[in-house]
Amino acid sequence: MKARALIFVASAAVTSVLFINLCGTIFQCGCESLWGAGATHCNIHAAHGRHCPWCAVSVYWQAAIFGTILAAQGLVAFGPWVKSPWMRLIGAVAAFPATGLGLGLLFGWFTQYWAH
């Protein structure tokens, strides 16, 4: 159980550091890495035009997005279907872009982000 918890913490750390990079990649909104400009260049700061669906929502929605990704990572890290710790780690880290992409596509579709 200790190994599974460490796997989850490691994958959650990757998500925490790279979450804003995923936002910038999916929405091409101008978000950059935390060690770069962060959300300084995000299109939510523009007076006109489309606004990034993840950056424009409330902190509660942002927490829900982040929490859903962590939940998917937790399922892989603690689930009974993967026996190898290395495969568990790879799966938990891979759950970040996979779940994030799915959520990004849903948010982009619901907000008609790419329709403009």
Buried (B, 14 or more C-beta within 10 A) or exposed (E): EEEBEEBBEBBBEBBBEBBBBBBBBBBEBBBBEBEEEEBEBBBBEEEEEBBBBBBBBEEEEBEEBBEBBBEBBBBBBBEEEBEEEEEBBBBBBBBBBBBBEEBBEEBBEEBEBEEE
